[in-house]
Amino acid sequence: MNIDDILFHLGESTPFGGTSASPPIYQTSNFIFSTLDQMKTALQHEDHIPFYTRGANPTVQVLQEKIAALEETEHSLIFASGSAAITAAIISQVKAGDHIVCVSNPYSWTKKLIEGILAKFSVASDFVEASDTEAILAHVRENTRLIYLESPNSWTYEMQDIEVITTFAKQQGIRTILDNSCASPLYQKPARYGVDIIVHSSTKYLSGHADVVSGVLCTSSDIYLSIFKNEYMTFGAIISPLEAWLMIRSLRSLELRMEKVSKNALEVARFLEKHPKIAQLFYTHSESFAQPELVEKYLTGNGGLMTIDLKTNNAHQVEQFCNTLKRFKLGCSWGGFESLAFPAITTMSSLNYNKPDTAINRIRLYVGLEDSGLLIDDLTNALEIID
Ligand SMILES: *Cc1c(COP(=O)(O)O)cnc(C)c1O
């Protein structure tokens, strides 16, 4: 489907039909029926007939249709956070005694779920180097039920050969989940390569204004209905109608924002790649990126995330660099209008600063919507701190 039709029209004619250009916010927890028959029908089809807002809500349904179309899947579910969507997706696929193969450094709370929480319920797991597709497959055991992917991966953007993994997984009856937050549904379409469940932190690009926390899950009709009836309704980690409406508004400008962020990021990356105070740049679309053939195969655009290693082992200089940045704000998250710097050192104890493989000089940058010239000036200025 045409991208403009998805972002501007899809899902908005029914049930609204009226004359409002923007869909109304159904700020209601409950729906009222004029006959018992109607009530009964609604309850039997609670996933698509509004009965109670923890199940279906008309404003949220508009968003669901758009998100599913963007990912080219039959259905989507929207959650209160990316973490909630990921939790529902993973838990829906495993039971006690099963085994999960996961990329080595997924998003931190994904790791917590698999390694910390699911282990308590006798679900075993292996975390495997995210750039090594062969190794991921080699870790599959008889009781492996799920392969969890993040491509590009958090912080250093390792990619997996998705098609090779899903082909193998389908032969073995193993399900695959892929966190597609980094590429966005515009620049990577995992469903085309057979991924069973695609998840996003829609707090990032899909909301895009640093004002909504939400998550999405995209999948086939069968998997959708099972997740709806079980994890979705039980956990109840739903998005509110107001926030769904904010996301619908955000989607109007998704393509524009992604284009601007990508153009900016490419300019910033070109600058950083040549800079003498940068030891290494991690960016899928830089010349030094280790897996250009997978970028070529899977990504149709870049986006605004990149990571730098400063040419220093001195924690004080890293601190000074961060405190000198003005336009890049210090903060977590990404995908909004604002450019951000997230220093790895934030997550570390100062006792570990001098350990050999601690990357205290690593900083994740998100290039937002500001003028790239101003952002480059900001980095130029801060990089002067490093000697
Ligand atoms: C932020 C993020 C998440 C978690 O999403 P929340 O909306 O913060 O819960 C999951 N995966 C990736 C890749 C992320 O960047």
The ligand as an ORCA input file, in Angstrom:
! r2SCAN-3c Opt
* xyz 0 1
  C      13.885      1.942     23.872
  C      13.985      0.576     23.331
  C      13.162     -0.459     23.816
  C      12.222     -0.265     25.002
  O      11.153      0.520     24.669
  P      10.330      1.398     25.766
  O       9.315      2.068     24.919
  O      11.318      2.319     26.388
  O       9.759      0.434     26.729
  C      13.240     -1.690     23.202
  N      14.087     -1.922     22.182
  C      14.903     -0.969     21.705
  C      15.811     -1.289     20.571
  C      14.884      0.308     22.261
  O      15.707      1.250     21.806
*
